[in-house]
Amino acid sequence: MIQDIKSLTRPELLAWLEAHGERPYRADQILKWLYVRLADQFEQMTDLNKTLRALLAEHFTIKRLAVADVRTAADGTRKFLFRLEDDRSVETVLIPERDHFTLCVSSQVGCAQGCRFCLTGQAGLVRNLTHAEIVGQAWEVRKQLDEPGQLTNLVFMGMGEPLANYENLVAAIEILTNSDWGMKFATRHVTVSTAGLVPRLLDLGRDTRINPAISLNAVDDAGRTHLMPINRKYPIADLLAACRQYNLPRGRKLTFEYILFKDVNDGLEQARKLAKLLAPLKAKINLIPFNPYPGSAFERPTEARIEAFKAFLMEKHFTCVVRYSKGQDIMAACGQLRASAGKDRRETPRIDEAPT
């Protein structure tokens, strides 16, 4: 099988060119065609000589993710179902904002974390995405837009736990954020959401300058373990200790995501405990009202409870925003992605089912 050239990192492409007698500067020319101009044929690379273009075509292809389905919500949100080379599939969500688009990107087929409120995790983990498959989601959506430059923001909040696919995540971020030959997403506009893989969270602060978003969702270990089994391995104290050590770029705050569930964690007593937990940190809090789906054991709080929770945190001088998820009518909201397809069944156990 001919290799997808986008599966090569820049050092790998440099090594290949050197082995074939080509000058190193050709690497950045090729990469700019791929990621800046979104070329999908080697013949489009007109500043390369014909011999090199033929050589590239002999050894590589420029693969595109197959768009199996696109659904559009009433609010303009678009959910893409991408079919992968092995017939697996992932979902990616394009969210319209006032003057730009945000893309919710997947990092795995399925998820092993077993969070009890998330539809994605119910099928378990099938496999990690390659860095080319991660980048390919943004690449393909930009190709679909009339004005590709309007896609400016990325959130790794789709299918999977990004930090559980760390090497591919970091390789993808390098391509997505490189300001010379890459896709030029500003690091301040890229957010990686995590359930709290503590060692990798610290690695992320060392290896990148993107924004982490920590999915907290409870104010004590008993409540968080019930919602998120990963808390058994990385309890709240360890998670917050890692947050205090995170190499945060100057002027930024750590984002904490707190999904509100009716009669579970939406009371003022929980708001008080949350404020106490996060007081030592430079913290921004995103409150996310739960997005129901068929068969869910949880419900969405009332608007009055949501607003009371937010008001309390703002009185304590936190930056606090209620994030109302878009695309709920097409199951594209936070926690609703699944990419149900014949082969996307569970092949590995959820984290809470794994042997200890």
Secondary structure as GFF3:
##gff-version 3
##sequence-region A 1 356
A	DSSP	beta_strand	3	4	.	.	.	ID=ss1
A	DSSP	three_ten_helix	5	7	.	.	.	ID=ss2
A	DSSP	alpha_helix	10	19	.	.	.	ID=ss3
A	DSSP	alpha_helix	25	35	.	.	.	ID=ss4
A	DSSP	three_ten_helix	42	44	.	.	.	ID=ss5
A	DSSP	alpha_helix	50	59	.	.	.	ID=ss6
A	DSSP	beta_strand	60	61	.	.	.	ID=ss7
A	DSSP	beta_strand	66	72	.	.	.	ID=ss8
A	DSSP	beta_strand	78	83	.	.	.	ID=ss9
A	DSSP	beta_strand	89	96	.	.	.	ID=ss10
A	DSSP	beta_strand	101	104	.	.	.	ID=ss11
A	DSSP	beta_strand	108	110	.	.	.	ID=ss12
A	DSSP	three_ten_helix	120	123	.	.	.	ID=ss13
A	DSSP	beta_strand	125	128	.	.	.	ID=ss14
A	DSSP	alpha_helix	131	144	.	.	.	ID=ss15
A	DSSP	three_ten_helix	148	150	.	.	.	ID=ss16
A	DSSP	beta_strand	151	156	.	.	.	ID=ss17
A	DSSP	three_ten_helix	162	165	.	.	.	ID=ss18
A	DSSP	alpha_helix	166	177	.	.	.	ID=ss19
A	DSSP	three_ten_helix	187	189	.	.	.	ID=ss20
A	DSSP	beta_strand	190	194	.	.	.	ID=ss21
A	DSSP	alpha_helix	198	207	.	.	.	ID=ss22
A	DSSP	beta_strand	211	215	.	.	.	ID=ss23
A	DSSP	alpha_helix	221	227	.	.	.	ID=ss24
A	DSSP	three_ten_helix	229	232	.	.	.	ID=ss25
A	DSSP	alpha_helix	236	245	.	.	.	ID=ss26
A	DSSP	beta_strand	254	260	.	.	.	ID=ss27
A	DSSP	alpha_helix	268	278	.	.	.	ID=ss28
A	DSSP	beta_strand	283	289	.	.	.	ID=ss29
A	DSSP	alpha_helix	303	315	.	.	.	ID=ss30
A	DSSP	beta_strand	319	322	.	.	.	ID=ss31
A	DSSP	three_ten_helix	328	330	.	.	.	ID=ss32
A	DSSP	three_ten_helix	351	353	.	.	.	ID=ss33
###
